[in-house]
Amino acid sequence: MFRKIFRVICGLQSVSDRTFVSFKPHLKTICVHFQPKEVLEFGPGNSTAIILKYSAAHIISIEESKKWYRKYRSKFSTDRVDVHYKSQGWDLHELSGLGGPYDLIFVDAGNRPAELKYCVDLLAQDGVVFLHDAHREEYEPGIRAYPQIFFPERHSCLMCKSSDAMAQLKTIITPDMSCRCRYCNTEKRNRYLAQFTKDT
């Protein structure tokens, strides 16, 4: 904390520190409004804690790192969270035996384009898919698997099968495209994001 205060006083604070917009408020809003009952997430952590706090959902969480699997299996030792370890390159068809359909799918790890495409069939008709780090161009094929697409901020993308669910999202979430961090604020990325956000 002292280091951050010192950097602010001296004018050394980075652009990303001043402008980064987090996925957390949007995930909280979705949980409060939609109250998902069944959730699938790729990559436990902050998202797990938010979903547990703001909904009564049961969470199936997938982790590909043994280190983080052990940490989060211990941290979220509750009957509401099942953390599963899957080694890199695992077969997504294994998901079919874990549950679903899911009201909320949070994608923040693994082979995201493949996960997004596979999860179309696991998503409830009125469900929501939340992709973190969505500013990366290589995720576009997965994003395009859904008919309804909404960027509430430059690092997050919400996807639905239902136009009614998307209409609700756009009613409860106010877009914040103010982030100008070094990860999303390049000319190439601005052009990429513009194709999704021009009607937002």
N, C-alpha and C positions, 0 to 999 in steps of 0.2 A: 504494500500500500504506500509506504514512504517513497519508494522508487517512482511509482506512478505520479504522486503529488509533486515530487521533484521535477519530473519530466514536464508536467503541465506548467509549473512555475517558470521553468527555463525555456519554455516554448519548444520542447523536443518531442512532444507527444506525436505519435505517428498518425497519418490520415486514417488508418484502419481503426485506431483507438477512438477517434472522434466521431466516426460515421457508421461503424458496423451496426447492422440491424439483426437482431437475433430471431430464430424460429420460435423461441419459447412462448412469447405472448400469443402467437397464433395457434400453437398447439393447445395451450390452455383454453382459449376461446372455443376451439373445436370440441374439446372434451366437455366443457360446461354446457355448450349448446346442444350437441348431438348425443351426449351421454352414451358413448359406445359400450357395448357389452362384451364383444370379442375383438381383441386387438392382436395383430401380428406385427412384430418389429424386427428389423435387421440392424443389430447394434444396440444393446442396452446401454443405459446411462441416464443422462438428464431427461430424455424423453420418457423413460420408464417411470421416473419419480413424478413427473408432471401428470402422466396418465393415471397413476395410482392416486395422486392427491385430488384430482379434479373429476374423477369418474369412479364407477364401481366395476370397471372392466376387468376381465381376466386376460392376461397378456401371455402370448407365446413369443419368446424372444430368442433370436438366433445370433450366436457369437462364433466367429471363426478363429479367434485368438484364445489359446489355452489360458494365458495370463489373465485376460479380461473376463473370460468365462468363469474362472475361479473367483475373481473379485466380485462380479455381479451376481453369481449364484449365491454367494455368501451375503452380499448386501441386500438382495431382494429375496431373502428366504421367507416367503409368504405363500399362502395357498392361492394367491391371485397371480403369481408370476411363475412361469415355467421357462427357465433358461436352458437352452439346448446348445451343446457344442457341436459344430460341424467343421471339419477340416476344409481348407481351401480346395475348391474344385468339386465340392459335394454336389449331388444330384438334386435339383430343385423339386423333382417329383416326390422326394421324401416329405415335402410339406403336406402332401395330400393325406398323410396319416396322422397329422397333428391337430386338425380341426378345421374350422371355417364353416360357413362363410364369415368374413371379418368385416366389422363395421368401420374399422380404422386400420390402415397398414402404414407403418412408419419406416421409411427406407433410408438408412444412414450408414450402410456398410455393405461389403461384399461386391458382387458383380451387379451393380444397380440396374443397368439396362435389361439384363436377363431377368432379374427379380421383378422389375416392373412389368415386363411382358407376361411372365408366368402368373403374376398375381391378379391379372384381369379376371381370371376365372374364379379366384378365391375371394374377390371383393363382393360384399353384399350389394344389392341393386342400388341402395341409397347410401352406400359407404363412401369413404374418403381415403385416398392415398396421399401421403405427405412425403415428398422427396426433399431431403436436405442436401445442400451443396449443388442445387439444381442449375447453377450458373455454368456448369461444365458442359461444353458442347457434346462430349461423348455420351451424355445421358439422353440426348434428344430422341433416339430411336425408342427408348422405353417410355418417354413422356408421350410420344405420338401414338402409343398404343391405346390411349384413352380419348374418348370423344370430347370430354370437358376438361379444359386446362386453365389454371389460374395461378399467376405468380403474385403472392401477396407482398413479397420482398425479393430482392435480387438473388438470394441464396436458397429460396424455398419455392417449391411448386406443389400445388394441390391439384389432384386429378380425380375425376368422378366418371361413372357411367351414366348417371342420372342428371338431366338438366335441372330438375327440381332441387337436388342436393347442391348443385353448383350455385343456383340462385340463392339458396340459403347462405352459403359461404360468402358470397359477395355482399350479402346484407349485413352479416355480423362482423366481417373483417374489412378494415380500412387499409388499402395498400400503402406501403411505405417503401418507396424506391430511393430513399435518400442515401443508401450505403454507397460509399465511394472508395471502398477498400481496394488494395492492390490486387485482390483475387478476381474481382468482378468489374473493375473500372478500367478496361482497356478498350480501344476502338473496336477490336474484333468482338469482344464480349458485349459491348453496347449494341452492336449490330445484331448479334445473336439474340439478346434479350428483347430487343425492340419488336421482333416478329411475334413474340408472345404477349407483350405488354401494351401494344398500341391501342387495344380496345378496353384496357383496364381502367 
